[in-house]
């Protein structure tokens, strides 16, 4: 009962965010998101080549962001 009410509230808040925020920010052409994810992943081979811990972490973060962009353009 309580979880159902919480789920409904989260869904309402999520819909408001999507309707007012994310929809206005996202480009109308999905190719923009694909190209931007490609640009974000360009420095990752160089970062992996450096063999430093911070470079691995940064490459991982860049790949996460790029994959999120790819998921949004579907």
C-alpha positions as CSV (number, residue, x, y, z in Angstrom):
1,X,0.0,0.0,0.0
2,X,2.7,2.5,1.0
3,X,5.0,1.3,-1.8
4,X,2.2,1.8,-4.3
5,X,1.7,5.4,-3.2
6,X,5.4,6.0,-3.3
7,X,5.6,4.5,-6.8
8,X,2.8,6.7,-8.0
9,X,4.4,9.8,-6.6
10,X,7.8,9.0,-8.2
11,X,6.1,8.4,-11.5
12,X,4.3,11.8,-11.4
13,X,7.5,13.6,-10.5
14,X,9.3,11.7,-13.3
15,X,6.7,12.7,-15.9
16,X,6.8,16.3,-14.8
17,X,10.6,16.3,-15.3
18,X,10.4,14.7,-18.7
19,X,7.6,16.9,-19.9
20,X,9.1,20.2,-18.7
21,X,12.9,19.6,-18.6
22,X,14.3,16.8,-20.6
23,X,12.0,17.2,-23.6
24,X,13.0,20.8,-24.0
25,X,16.7,20.1,-23.7
26,X,16.9,17.1,-26.0
27,X,17.6,17.8,-29.6
28,X,14.9,16.8,-32.2
29,X,17.4,15.0,-34.4
30,X,18.7,11.8,-32.8
31,X,21.9,12.0,-34.9
32,X,23.1,14.9,-32.8
33,X,23.1,12.6,-29.7
34,X,25.0,9.9,-31.6
35,X,27.6,12.2,-32.9
36,X,28.1,13.8,-29.5
37,X,28.5,10.4,-27.9
38,X,31.2,9.6,-30.6
39,X,33.0,12.9,-29.8
40,X,32.9,12.1,-26.0
41,X,34.5,8.7,-26.6
42,X,37.4,10.0,-28.8
43,X,39.8,10.6,-25.9
44,X,39.3,7.2,-24.2
45,X,41.9,5.3,-26.1
46,X,44.5,7.9,-25.2
47,X,43.4,7.8,-21.6
48,X,43.7,4.0,-21.5
49,X,47.2,4.3,-23.1
50,X,48.4,6.4,-20.2
51,X,48.1,3.5,-17.7
52,X,47.2,5.7,-14.7
53,X,44.4,5.1,-12.2
54,X,42.8,8.5,-12.8
55,X,42.9,7.9,-16.5
56,X,41.0,4.7,-16.2
57,X,38.4,6.3,-14.0
58,X,38.0,9.2,-16.4
59,X,37.7,6.9,-19.4
60,X,35.1,4.8,-17.5
61,X,33.1,8.0,-16.8
62,X,33.3,9.2,-20.4
63,X,32.1,5.8,-21.6
64,X,29.2,5.9,-19.2
65,X,28.1,9.3,-20.4
66,X,28.5,8.3,-24.1
67,X,26.4,5.2,-23.6
68,X,23.7,7.2,-21.9
69,X,23.6,9.5,-24.9
70,X,23.3,6.4,-27.1
71,X,20.4,5.2,-25.0
72,X,18.6,8.5,-25.3
73,X,18.6,8.6,-29.1
74,X,16.7,5.3,-29.6
